[in-house]
Amino acid sequence: MALTHMEEYAASLDYFRKVIKLNAKLAIAHHNLGRSLHEIGQSDMAYQSFRRAIYLGFTPTQQAVAVTVPGFPSASNQTVLRERRLWAHGLLKSEEINF
């Protein structure tokens, strides 16, 4: 029997956690763990994983946070604004480099 979309994300959690245990500095693993957590409704835990991925330098996560953080139960208006400003700042910074 094939796994449903939700079951696939839930099943992936153990794998991403094992990868992180092997290499805690692998930013993409934190990003993917956050994405899976978000997809199964664990938004606050996802936010922690996303923040770790950003801290480790995985810049695509900043967009994911800016877009998904408004749906996080514990996200205040200030948190949403801060994350969107950080994302916008990153976009402006990358545009300066491309000129």
Phi, psi and omega in degrees: 000134181283147177283145174286168179306313181295319180294326178296316178296317180297319180294329182287340183303314180299320181294314180295323178294323177294318178298316180296323178296323178287324181212090184293347181264007179276095188301320182296330177293320176295319178299311182293325175298315178300318180297316179295316178300317179298317182295333179262010174092008179264061189297320181294322176291325178298318180301319178298317179293319178298316180298322179295317179298319178295315178303324180278359173099012179273093189295330178300338180294330181301319177294318179301318180292315182299326183276323186266338186302329178300337179272356181283129183304324184267002183283120176277169176301323179294322178295315179300312180298315180299313182295322179289325176294318178299319178296313180298319178299318178297322178295315179297319180298317180291329178292323179299322181291327185279354181290000000 
